[in-house]
Amino acid sequence: MSEQLAQQIIDNYIASTLALRESSAVPATEAAASIDAYRSERMNVFLRWQNAAASLQELPTEYMVHAVTAIDQITA
């Protein structure tokens, strides 16, 4: 696996994690206004995150340090 591909996988995971957090923070009044659209968007965001997490698990060990560092930065 190239370093560029590994970085793309890490970046995708970080972006999808942030999108999942953002979709979780939608006010209830906004979500209730269009519950079907909200549910559909939330499901798409979750599936993107789930796929990114699965890709992250396939990273070779030497790139895991980069992944953990990136994840630590968004959780701090």
PDB file with one MODEL, atoms N, CA, C and O in Angstrom:
MODEL        1
ATOM      1  N   MET A   1       0.854  -1.176   0.000  1.00  0.00           N
ATOM      2  CA  MET A   1       0.000   0.000   0.000  1.00  0.00           C
ATOM      3  C   MET A   1       0.898   1.237   0.000  1.00  0.00           C
ATOM      4  O   MET A   1       1.880   1.308   0.739  1.00  0.00           O
ATOM      5  N   SER A   2       0.548   2.193  -0.829  1.00  0.00           N
ATOM      6  CA  SER A   2       1.349   3.410  -0.883  1.00  0.00           C
ATOM      7  C   SER A   2       0.998   4.334   0.285  1.00  0.00           C
ATOM      8  O   SER A   2      -0.086   4.258   0.864  1.00  0.00           O
ATOM      9  N   GLU A   3       1.938   5.191   0.603  1.00  0.00           N
ATOM     10  CA  GLU A   3       1.711   6.145   1.685  1.00  0.00           C
ATOM     11  C   GLU A   3       0.567   7.090   1.325  1.00  0.00           C
ATOM     12  O   GLU A   3      -0.199   7.500   2.198  1.00  0.00           O
ATOM     13  N   GLN A   4       0.452   7.434   0.054  1.00  0.00           N
ATOM     14  CA  GLN A   4      -0.620   8.326  -0.397  1.00  0.00           C
ATOM     15  C   GLN A   4      -1.992   7.680  -0.186  1.00  0.00           C
ATOM     16  O   GLN A   4      -2.921   8.342   0.276  1.00  0.00           O
ATOM     17  N   LEU A   5      -2.124   6.409  -0.517  1.00  0.00           N
ATOM     18  CA  LEU A   5      -3.391   5.709  -0.312  1.00  0.00           C
ATOM     19  C   LEU A   5      -3.724   5.598   1.169  1.00  0.00           C
ATOM     20  O   LEU A   5      -4.874   5.783   1.567  1.00  0.00           O
ATOM     21  N   ALA A   6      -2.728   5.300   1.974  1.00  0.00           N
ATOM     22  CA  ALA A   6      -2.939   5.215   3.421  1.00  0.00           C
ATOM     23  C   ALA A   6      -3.424   6.550   3.969  1.00  0.00           C
ATOM     24  O   ALA A   6      -4.328   6.590   4.803  1.00  0.00           O
ATOM     25  N   GLN A   7      -2.829   7.640   3.505  1.00  0.00           N
ATOM     26  CA  GLN A   7      -3.237   8.972   3.964  1.00  0.00           C
ATOM     27  C   GLN A   7      -4.664   9.289   3.516  1.00  0.00           C
ATOM     28  O   GLN A   7      -5.420   9.921   4.255  1.00  0.00           O
ATOM     29  N   GLN A   8      -5.032   8.857   2.316  1.00  0.00           N
ATOM     30  CA  GLN A   8      -6.401   9.067   1.832  1.00  0.00           C
ATOM     31  C   GLN A   8      -7.402   8.308   2.707  1.00  0.00           C
ATOM     32  O   GLN A   8      -8.478   8.825   3.006  1.00  0.00           O
ATOM     33  N   ILE A   9      -7.059   7.098   3.116  1.00  0.00           N
ATOM     34  CA  ILE A   9      -7.926   6.304   3.985  1.00  0.00           C
ATOM     35  C   ILE A   9      -8.080   6.995   5.337  1.00  0.00           C
ATOM     36  O   ILE A   9      -9.184   7.077   5.875  1.00  0.00           O
ATOM     37  N   ILE A  10      -6.986   7.484   5.878  1.00  0.00           N
ATOM     38  CA  ILE A  10      -7.031   8.183   7.168  1.00  0.00           C
ATOM     39  C   ILE A  10      -7.860   9.457   7.048  1.00  0.00           C
ATOM     40  O   ILE A  10      -8.705   9.731   7.900  1.00  0.00           O
ATOM     41  N   ASP A  11      -7.623  10.233   6.000  1.00  0.00           N
ATOM     42  CA  ASP A  11      -8.370  11.476   5.793  1.00  0.00           C
ATOM     43  C   ASP A  11      -9.862  11.202   5.621  1.00  0.00           C
ATOM     44  O   ASP A  11     -10.694  11.944   6.142  1.00  0.00           O
ATOM     45  N   ASN A  12     -10.197  10.150   4.901  1.00  0.00           N
ATOM     46  CA  ASN A  12     -11.595   9.789   4.704  1.00  0.00           C
ATOM     47  C   ASN A  12     -12.257   9.423   6.038  1.00  0.00           C
ATOM     48  O   ASN A  12     -13.400   9.803   6.294  1.00  0.00           O
ATOM     49  N   TYR A  13     -11.544   8.697   6.868  1.00  0.00           N
ATOM     50  CA  TYR A  13     -12.087   8.329   8.171  1.00  0.00           C
ATOM     51  C   TYR A  13     -12.325   9.572   9.027  1.00  0.00           C
ATOM     52  O   TYR A  13     -13.374   9.704   9.657  1.00  0.00           O
ATOM     53  N   ILE A  14     -11.362  10.472   9.048  1.00  0.00           N
ATOM     54  CA  ILE A  14     -11.491  11.694   9.841  1.00  0.00           C
ATOM     55  C   ILE A  14     -12.669  12.527   9.338  1.00  0.00           C
ATOM     56  O   ILE A  14     -13.477  13.002  10.137  1.00  0.00           O
ATOM     57  N   ALA A  15     -12.771  12.705   8.035  1.00  0.00           N
ATOM     58  CA  ALA A  15     -13.869  13.497   7.462  1.00  0.00           C
ATOM     59  C   ALA A  15     -15.228  12.869   7.761  1.00  0.00           C
ATOM     60  O   ALA A  15     -16.180  13.575   8.093  1.00  0.00           O
ATOM     61  N   SER A  16     -15.317  11.562   7.647  1.00  0.00           N
ATOM     62  CA  SER A  16     -16.603  10.911   7.906  1.00  0.00           C
ATOM     63  C   SER A  16     -16.953  10.922   9.386  1.00  0.00           C
ATOM     64  O   SER A  16     -18.131  10.986   9.738  1.00  0.00           O
ATOM     65  N   THR A  17     -15.955  10.860  10.258  1.00  0.00           N
ATOM     66  CA  THR A  17     -16.198  10.954  11.699  1.00  0.00           C
ATOM     67  C   THR A  17     -16.736  12.338  12.053  1.00  0.00           C
ATOM     68  O   THR A  17     -17.684  12.465  12.828  1.00  0.00           O
ATOM     69  N   LEU A  18     -16.130  13.360  11.485  1.00  0.00           N
ATOM     70  CA  LEU A  18     -16.597  14.721  11.744  1.00  0.00           C
ATOM     71  C   LEU A  18     -18.004  14.943  11.191  1.00  0.00           C
ATOM     72  O   LEU A  18     -18.816  15.623  11.817  1.00  0.00           O
ATOM     73  N   ALA A  19     -18.294  14.374  10.024  1.00  0.00           N
ATOM     74  CA  ALA A  19     -19.638  14.490   9.450  1.00  0.00           C
ATOM     75  C   ALA A  19     -20.666  13.768  10.319  1.00  0.00           C
ATOM     76  O   ALA A  19     -21.786  14.252  10.484  1.00  0.00           O
ATOM     77  N   LEU A  20     -20.297  12.626  10.870  1.00  0.00           N
ATOM     78  CA  LEU A  20     -21.204  11.891  11.747  1.00  0.00           C
ATOM     79  C   LEU A  20     -21.492  12.694  13.008  1.00  0.00           C
ATOM     80  O   LEU A  20     -22.637  12.762  13.456  1.00  0.00           O
ATOM     81  N   ARG A  21     -20.468  13.295  13.573  1.00  0.00           N
ATOM     82  CA  ARG A  21     -20.667  14.142  14.756  1.00  0.00           C
ATOM     83  C   ARG A  21     -21.584  15.318  14.439  1.00  0.00           C
ATOM     84  O   ARG A  21     -22.475  15.657  15.218  1.00  0.00           O
ATOM     85  N   GLU A  22     -21.352  15.928  13.291  1.00  0.00           N
ATOM     86  CA  GLU A  22     -22.153  17.083  12.889  1.00  0.00           C
ATOM     87  C   GLU A  22     -23.618  16.692  12.698  1.00  0.00           C
ATOM     88  O   GLU A  22     -24.517  17.428  13.104  1.00  0.00           O
ATOM     89  N   SER A  23     -23.855  15.550  12.088  1.00  0.00           N
ATOM     90  CA  SER A  23     -25.238  15.126  11.872  1.00  0.00           C
ATOM     91  C   SER A  23     -25.913  14.741  13.179  1.00  0.00           C
ATOM     92  O   SER A  23     -27.139  14.788  13.286  1.00  0.00           O
ATOM     93  N   SER A  24     -25.128  14.365  14.159  1.00  0.00           N
ATOM     94  CA  SER A  24     -25.684  14.042  15.477  1.00  0.00           C
ATOM     95  C   SER A  24     -26.086  15.302  16.235  1.00  0.00           C
ATOM     96  O   SER A  24     -26.926  15.257  17.134  1.00  0.00           O
ATOM     97  N   ALA A  25     -25.480  16.418  15.865  1.00  0.00           N
ATOM     98  CA  ALA A  25     -25.715  17.670  16.573  1.00  0.00           C
ATOM     99  C   ALA A  25     -26.872  18.485  15.984  1.00  0.00           C
ATOM    100  O   ALA A  25     -27.118  19.608  16.424  1.00  0.00           O
ATOM    101  N   VAL A  26     -27.577  17.938  15.005  1.00  0.00           N
ATOM    102  CA  VAL A  26     -28.707  18.653  14.406  1.00  0.00           C
ATOM    103  C   VAL A  26     -29.801  18.806  15.448  1.00  0.00           C
ATOM    104  O   VAL A  26     -30.195  17.831  16.088  1.00  0.00           O
ATOM    105  N   PRO A  27     -30.290  20.024  15.619  1.00  0.00           N
ATOM    106  CA  PRO A  27     -31.360  20.239  16.609  1.00  0.00           C
ATOM    107  C   PRO A  27     -32.605  19.408  16.291  1.00  0.00           C
ATOM    108  O   PRO A  27     -32.932  19.182  15.126  1.00  0.00           O
ATOM    109  N   ALA A  28     -33.277  18.967  17.319  1.00  0.00           N
ATOM    110  CA  ALA A  28     -34.466  18.123  17.155  1.00  0.00           C
ATOM    111  C   ALA A  28     -35.541  18.816  16.326  1.00  0.00           C
ATOM    112  O   ALA A  28     -36.236  18.161  15.549  1.00  0.00           O
ATOM    113  N   THR A  29     -35.686  20.117  16.477  1.00  0.00           N
ATOM    114  CA  THR A  29     -36.712  20.832  15.709  1.00  0.00           C
ATOM    115  C   THR A  29     -36.410  20.800  14.216  1.00  0.00           C
ATOM    116  O   THR A  29     -37.320  20.676  13.397  1.00  0.00           O
ATOM    117  N   GLU A  30     -35.146  20.912  13.866  1.00  0.00           N
ATOM    118  CA  GLU A  30     -34.754  20.850  12.460  1.00  0.00           C
ATOM    119  C   GLU A  30     -34.959  19.437  11.912  1.00  0.00           C
ATOM    120  O   GLU A  30     -35.437  19.270  10.791  1.00  0.00           O
ATOM    121  N   ALA A  31     -34.604  18.439  12.689  1.00  0.00           N
ATOM    122  CA  ALA A  31     -34.764  17.041  12.262  1.00  0.00           C
ATOM    123  C   ALA A  31     -36.233  16.689  12.104  1.00  0.00           C
ATOM    124  O   ALA A  31     -36.605  15.976  11.172  1.00  0.00           O
ATOM    125  N   ALA A  32     -37.072  17.185  13.011  1.00  0.00           N
ATOM    126  CA  ALA A  32     -38.493  16.870  12.967  1.00  0.00           C
ATOM    127  C   ALA A  32     -39.183  17.519  11.777  1.00  0.00           C
ATOM    128  O   ALA A  32     -40.193  17.005  11.295  1.00  0.00           O
ATOM    129  N   ALA A  33     -38.653  18.643  11.294  1.00  0.00           N
ATOM    130  CA  ALA A  33     -39.268  19.344  10.171  1.00  0.00           C
ATOM    131  C   ALA A  33     -39.306  18.469   8.918  1.00  0.00           C
ATOM    132  O   ALA A  33     -40.239  18.558   8.120  1.00  0.00           O
ATOM    133  N   SER A  34     -38.318  17.647   8.756  1.00  0.00           N
ATOM    134  CA  SER A  34     -38.256  16.751   7.605  1.00  0.00           C
ATOM    135  C   SER A  34     -37.600  15.451   8.057  1.00  0.00           C
ATOM    136  O   SER A  34     -36.450  15.169   7.721  1.00  0.00           O
ATOM    137  N   ILE A  35     -38.340  14.677   8.813  1.00  0.00           N
ATOM    138  CA  ILE A  35     -37.768  13.484   9.446  1.00  0.00           C
ATOM    139  C   ILE A  35     -37.258  12.469   8.430  1.00  0.00           C
ATOM    140  O   ILE A  35     -36.230  11.832   8.663  1.00  0.00           O
ATOM    141  N   ASP A  36     -37.952  12.308   7.317  1.00  0.00           N
ATOM    142  CA  ASP A  36     -37.498  11.330   6.319  1.00  0.00           C
ATOM    143  C   ASP A  36     -36.173  11.756   5.681  1.00  0.00           C
ATOM    144  O   ASP A  36     -35.278  10.933   5.486  1.00  0.00           O
ATOM    145  N   ALA A  37     -36.058  13.028   5.362  1.00  0.00           N
ATOM    146  CA  ALA A  37     -34.808  13.522   4.775  1.00  0.00           C
ATOM    147  C   ALA A  37     -33.677  13.421   5.789  1.00  0.00           C
ATOM    148  O   ALA A  37     -32.561  13.035   5.441  1.00  0.00           O
ATOM    149  N   TYR A  38     -33.960  13.767   7.041  1.00  0.00           N
ATOM    150  CA  TYR A  38     -32.943  13.680   8.094  1.00  0.00           C
ATOM    151  C   TYR A  38     -32.498  12.231   8.282  1.00  0.00           C
ATOM    152  O   TYR A  38     -31.303  11.952   8.373  1.00  0.00           O
ATOM    153  N   ARG A  39     -33.447  11.327   8.339  1.00  0.00           N
ATOM    154  CA  ARG A  39     -33.133   9.908   8.535  1.00  0.00           C
ATOM    155  C   ARG A  39     -32.284   9.374   7.377  1.00  0.00           C
ATOM    156  O   ARG A  39     -31.328   8.628   7.590  1.00  0.00           O
ATOM    157  N   SER A  40     -32.640   9.759   6.164  1.00  0.00           N
ATOM    158  CA  SER A  40     -31.893   9.314   4.990  1.00  0.00           C
ATOM    159  C   SER A  40     -30.469   9.872   5.005  1.00  0.00           C
ATOM    160  O   SER A  40     -29.510   9.142   4.759  1.00  0.00           O
ATOM    161  N   GLU A  41     -30.337  11.160   5.295  1.00  0.00           N
ATOM    162  CA  GLU A  41     -29.012  11.784   5.354  1.00  0.00           C
ATOM    163  C   GLU A  41     -28.169  11.160   6.460  1.00  0.00           C
ATOM    164  O   GLU A  41     -26.986  10.881   6.266  1.00  0.00           O
ATOM    165  N   ARG A  42     -28.774  10.948   7.603  1.00  0.00           N
ATOM    166  CA  ARG A  42     -28.065  10.359   8.743  1.00  0.00           C
ATOM    167  C   ARG A  42     -27.584   8.941   8.401  1.00  0.00           C
ATOM    168  O   ARG A  42     -26.469   8.557   8.756  1.00  0.00           O
ATOM    169  N   MET A  43     -28.418   8.182   7.722  1.00  0.00           N
ATOM    170  CA  MET A  43     -28.036   6.822   7.329  1.00  0.00           C
ATOM    171  C   MET A  43     -26.871   6.857   6.336  1.00  0.00           C
ATOM    172  O   MET A  43     -25.952   6.043   6.432  1.00  0.00           O
ATOM    173  N   ASN A  44     -26.905   7.788   5.391  1.00  0.00           N
ATOM    174  CA  ASN A  44     -25.806   7.917   4.427  1.00  0.00           C
ATOM    175  C   ASN A  44     -24.505   8.278   5.128  1.00  0.00           C
ATOM    176  O   ASN A  44     -23.452   7.725   4.811  1.00  0.00           O
ATOM    177  N   VAL A  45     -24.573   9.203   6.075  1.00  0.00           N
ATOM    178  CA  VAL A  45     -23.384   9.610   6.818  1.00  0.00           C
ATOM    179  C   VAL A  45     -22.847   8.436   7.635  1.00  0.00           C
ATOM    180  O   VAL A  45     -21.638   8.206   7.683  1.00  0.00           O
ATOM    181  N   PHE A  46     -23.747   7.701   8.273  1.00  0.00           N
ATOM    182  CA  PHE A  46     -23.321   6.554   9.079  1.00  0.00           C
ATOM    183  C   PHE A  46     -22.666   5.483   8.209  1.00  0.00           C
ATOM    184  O   PHE A  46     -21.630   4.932   8.581  1.00  0.00           O
ATOM    185  N   LEU A  47     -23.260   5.189   7.062  1.00  0.00           N
ATOM    186  CA  LEU A  47     -22.679   4.174   6.177  1.00  0.00           C
ATOM    187  C   LEU A  47     -21.310   4.600   5.655  1.00  0.00           C
ATOM    188  O   LEU A  47     -20.405   3.776   5.520  1.00  0.00           O
ATOM    189  N   ARG A  48     -21.165   5.898   5.363  1.00  0.00           N
ATOM    190  CA  ARG A  48     -19.859   6.400   4.935  1.00  0.00           C
ATOM    191  C   ARG A  48     -18.826   6.209   6.048  1.00  0.00           C
ATOM    192  O   ARG A  48     -17.698   5.788   5.793  1.00  0.00           O
ATOM    193  N   TRP A  49     -19.224   6.523   7.284  1.00  0.00           N
ATOM    194  CA  TRP A  49     -18.321   6.356   8.420  1.00  0.00           C
ATOM    195  C   TRP A  49     -17.971   4.876   8.614  1.00  0.00           C
ATOM    196  O   TRP A  49     -16.811   4.534   8.845  1.00  0.00           O
ATOM    197  N   GLN A  50     -18.965   4.013   8.521  1.00  0.00           N
ATOM    198  CA  GLN A  50     -18.751   2.584   8.707  1.00  0.00           C
ATOM    199  C   GLN A  50     -17.790   2.030   7.650  1.00  0.00           C
ATOM    200  O   GLN A  50     -16.909   1.232   7.970  1.00  0.00           O
ATOM    201  N   ASN A  51     -17.957   2.446   6.412  1.00  0.00           N
ATOM    202  CA  ASN A  51     -17.047   2.015   5.343  1.00  0.00           C
ATOM    203  C   ASN A  51     -15.635   2.542   5.575  1.00  0.00           C
ATOM    204  O   ASN A  51     -14.654   1.836   5.343  1.00  0.00           O
ATOM    205  N   ALA A  52     -15.541   3.790   6.034  1.00  0.00           N
ATOM    206  CA  ALA A  52     -14.225   4.371   6.320  1.00  0.00           C
ATOM    207  C   ALA A  52     -13.544   3.624   7.467  1.00  0.00           C
ATOM    208  O   ALA A  52     -12.336   3.390   7.431  1.00  0.00           O
ATOM    209  N   ALA A  53     -14.320   3.253   8.477  1.00  0.00           N
ATOM    210  CA  ALA A  53     -13.759   2.508   9.606  1.00  0.00           C
ATOM    211  C   ALA A  53     -13.258   1.132   9.153  1.00  0.00           C
ATOM    212  O   ALA A  53     -12.214   0.666   9.610  1.00  0.00           O
ATOM    213  N   ALA A  54     -14.001   0.491   8.259  1.00  0.00           N
ATOM    214  CA  ALA A  54     -13.573  -0.811   7.743  1.00  0.00           C
ATOM    215  C   ALA A  54     -12.281  -0.674   6.941  1.00  0.00           C
ATOM    216  O   ALA A  54     -11.397  -1.524   7.042  1.00  0.00           O
ATOM    217  N   SER A  55     -12.169   0.381   6.152  1.00  0.00           N
ATOM    218  CA  SER A  55     -10.936   0.628   5.386  1.00  0.00           C
ATOM    219  C   SER A  55      -9.764   0.884   6.322  1.00  0.00           C
ATOM    220  O   SER A  55      -8.650   0.417   6.084  1.00  0.00           O
ATOM    221  N   LEU A  56     -10.026   1.627   7.380  1.00  0.00           N
ATOM    222  CA  LEU A  56      -8.982   1.953   8.345  1.00  0.00           C
ATOM    223  C   LEU A  56      -8.404   0.689   8.978  1.00  0.00           C
ATOM    224  O   LEU A  56      -7.207   0.624   9.255  1.00  0.00           O
ATOM    225  N   GLN A  57      -9.237  -0.298   9.202  1.00  0.00           N
ATOM    226  CA  GLN A  57      -8.785  -1.548   9.814  1.00  0.00           C
ATOM    227  C   GLN A  57      -7.853  -2.336   8.892  1.00  0.00           C
ATOM    228  O   GLN A  57      -7.115  -3.211   9.344  1.00  0.00           O
ATOM    229  N   GLU A  58      -7.895  -2.020   7.611  1.00  0.00           N
ATOM    230  CA  GLU A  58      -7.053  -2.726   6.640  1.00  0.00           C
ATOM    231  C   GLU A  58      -5.680  -2.082   6.468  1.00  0.00           C
ATOM    232  O   GLU A  58      -4.843  -2.590   5.721  1.00  0.00           O
ATOM    233  N   LEU A  59      -5.447  -0.960   7.160  1.00  0.00           N
ATOM    234  CA  LEU A  59      -4.145  -0.298   7.034  1.00  0.00           C
ATOM    235  C   LEU A  59      -3.033  -1.186   7.564  1.00  0.00           C
ATOM    236  O   LEU A  59      -3.198  -1.853   8.586  1.00  0.00           O
ATOM    237  N   PRO A  60      -1.909  -1.197   6.877  1.00  0.00           N
ATOM    238  CA  PRO A  60      -0.743  -1.904   7.411  1.00  0.00           C
ATOM    239  C   PRO A  60      -0.292  -1.257   8.724  1.00  0.00           C
ATOM    240  O   PRO A  60      -0.550  -0.079   8.966  1.00  0.00           O
ATOM    241  N   THR A  61       0.366  -2.020   9.542  1.00  0.00           N
ATOM    242  CA  THR A  61       0.787  -1.572  10.866  1.00  0.00           C
ATOM    243  C   THR A  61       1.589  -0.286  10.827  1.00  0.00           C
ATOM    244  O   THR A  61       1.435   0.564  11.705  1.00  0.00           O
ATOM    245  N   GLU A  62       2.437  -0.128   9.831  1.00  0.00           N
ATOM    246  CA  GLU A  62       3.293   1.065   9.802  1.00  0.00           C
ATOM    247  C   GLU A  62       2.509   2.370   9.627  1.00  0.00           C
ATOM    248  O   GLU A  62       3.018   3.447   9.938  1.00  0.00           O
ATOM    249  N   TYR A  63       1.271   2.273   9.128  1.00  0.00           N
ATOM    250  CA  TYR A  63       0.456   3.483   8.968  1.00  0.00           C
ATOM    251  C   TYR A  63      -0.520   3.697  10.129  1.00  0.00           C
ATOM    252  O   TYR A  63      -1.164   4.743  10.216  1.00  0.00           O
ATOM    253  N   MET A  64      -0.626   2.731  10.997  1.00  0.00           N
ATOM    254  CA  MET A  64      -1.545   2.852  12.129  1.00  0.00           C
ATOM    255  C   MET A  64      -1.166   4.008  13.056  1.00  0.00           C
ATOM    256  O   MET A  64      -2.045   4.649  13.631  1.00  0.00           O
ATOM    257  N   VAL A  65       0.116   4.275  13.203  1.00  0.00           N
ATOM    258  CA  VAL A  65       0.561   5.387  14.048  1.00  0.00           C
ATOM    259  C   VAL A  65       0.004   6.699  13.513  1.00  0.00           C
ATOM    260  O   VAL A  65      -0.451   7.544  14.284  1.00  0.00           O
ATOM    261  N   HIS A  66       0.036   6.871  12.202  1.00  0.00           N
ATOM    262  CA  HIS A  66      -0.514   8.083  11.584  1.00  0.00           C
ATOM    263  C   HIS A  66      -2.021   8.168  11.835  1.00  0.00           C
ATOM    264  O   HIS A  66      -2.550   9.243  12.115  1.00  0.00           O
ATOM    265  N   ALA A  67      -2.693   7.044  11.734  1.00  0.00           N
ATOM    266  CA  ALA A  67      -4.132   7.015  11.964  1.00  0.00           C
ATOM    267  C   ALA A  67      -4.473   7.376  13.402  1.00  0.00           C
ATOM    268  O   ALA A  67      -5.369   8.184  13.647  1.00  0.00           O
ATOM    269  N   VAL A  68      -3.765   6.784  14.345  1.00  0.00           N
ATOM    270  CA  VAL A  68      -4.028   7.051  15.763  1.00  0.00           C
ATOM    271  C   VAL A  68      -3.756   8.513  16.076  1.00  0.00           C
ATOM    272  O   VAL A  68      -4.516   9.135  16.819  1.00  0.00           O
ATOM    273  N   THR A  69      -2.694   9.069  15.528  1.00  0.00           N
ATOM    274  CA  THR A  69      -2.375  10.479  15.741  1.00  0.00           C
ATOM    275  C   THR A  69      -3.485  11.383  15.205  1.00  0.00           C
ATOM    276  O   THR A  69      -3.891  12.334  15.872  1.00  0.00           O
ATOM    277  N   ALA A  70      -3.969  11.089  14.013  1.00  0.00           N
ATOM    278  CA  ALA A  70      -5.044  11.883  13.422  1.00  0.00           C
ATOM    279  C   ALA A  70      -6.331  11.783  14.239  1.00  0.00           C
ATOM    280  O   ALA A  70      -7.024  12.780  14.439  1.00  0.00           O
ATOM    281  N   ILE A  71      -6.642  10.595  14.702  1.00  0.00           N
ATOM    282  CA  ILE A  71      -7.847  10.388  15.506  1.00  0.00           C
ATOM    283  C   ILE A  71      -7.716  11.117  16.840  1.00  0.00           C
ATOM    284  O   ILE A  71      -8.676  11.721  17.318  1.00  0.00           O
ATOM    285  N   ASP A  72      -6.537  11.061  17.435  1.00  0.00           N
ATOM    286  CA  ASP A  72      -6.305  11.781  18.700  1.00  0.00           C
ATOM    287  C   ASP A  72      -6.514  13.273  18.527  1.00  0.00           C
ATOM    288  O   ASP A  72      -7.017  13.931  19.438  1.00  0.00           O
ATOM    289  N   GLN A  73      -6.147  13.813  17.402  1.00  0.00           N
ATOM    290  CA  GLN A  73      -6.294  15.250  17.169  1.00  0.00           C
ATOM    291  C   GLN A  73      -7.761  15.675  17.126  1.00  0.00           C
ATOM    292  O   GLN A  73      -8.090  16.777  17.566  1.00  0.00           O
ATOM    293  N   ILE A  74      -8.641  14.833  16.611  1.00  0.00           N
ATOM    294  CA  ILE A  74     -10.044  15.233  16.550  1.00  0.00           C
ATOM    295  C   ILE A  74     -10.807  14.907  17.831  1.00  0.00           C
ATOM    296  O   ILE A  74     -11.905  15.420  18.047  1.00  0.00           O
ATOM    297  N   THR A  75     -10.238  14.070  18.669  1.00  0.00           N
ATOM    298  CA  THR A  75     -10.918  13.731  19.920  1.00  0.00           C
ATOM    299  C   THR A  75     -10.430  14.564  21.080  1.00  0.00           C
ATOM    300  O   THR A  75     -11.028  14.542  22.155  1.00  0.00           O
ATOM    301  N   ALA A  76      -9.358  15.295  20.882  1.00  0.00           N
ATOM    302  CA  ALA A  76      -8.801  16.106  21.955  1.00  0.00           C
ATOM    303  C   ALA A  76      -9.614  17.366  22.211  1.00  0.00           C
ATOM    304  O   ALA A  76      -9.269  18.156  23.090  1.00  0.00           O
TER     305      ALA A  76
ENDMDL
END
